Amino acid sequence: MERKKALDLLMQYNKEKYHIQHALTVEEVMRWFANELGYDADYWGLVGLLHDLDFEMYPQEHCIKTAEILRDGNYGEDVIRAICSHGHGIMVDLKPEHEMEKVLFAVDELTGIISAAALIRPSKSVSDMELNSLKKKFKTTAFAAGCSRDIIRRGAEMLDWELDKLLSMTLEAMRESESVVAEQFGGI
């Protein structure tokens, strides 16, 4: 898979800045996790980049339309499965099985909470966010209410990780990739 081709495809189906920035964030977080866990970072990153490909244009058919679009673009079934399984229990019955799928399932919603928490910080950054601050936001269900805490908890359970481990690792991934995402986003 070529990143340029994937980014062009993302831009074809997404125009809202939030969706593009979210895709870039999840891409970089997935790359970070791949490096930490000993996998191919480019592969994991592209799955992260394309994970919400159809959400802006087809929210009622999320994951379903992505499969069609990716098949038309000659993407492999492994990529399609990985992306579609992140909608498990909401849009599709395809359960995350592989470690990459479980990480994507867990971090998709969590990156939304962390991004929202960063926006209300004086620095507007995750660079100075502490785990305790994130945990407080996580427990406040009215904060970033559209981000499902249940999905995040289920993702941690699928990975056999304590919730704190998932929160801490995802926060670290976002800290380390924040400048890369900002540079990429600024160039679009």
Beta strands, then each sheet from edge to edge (+ up, - down):
end
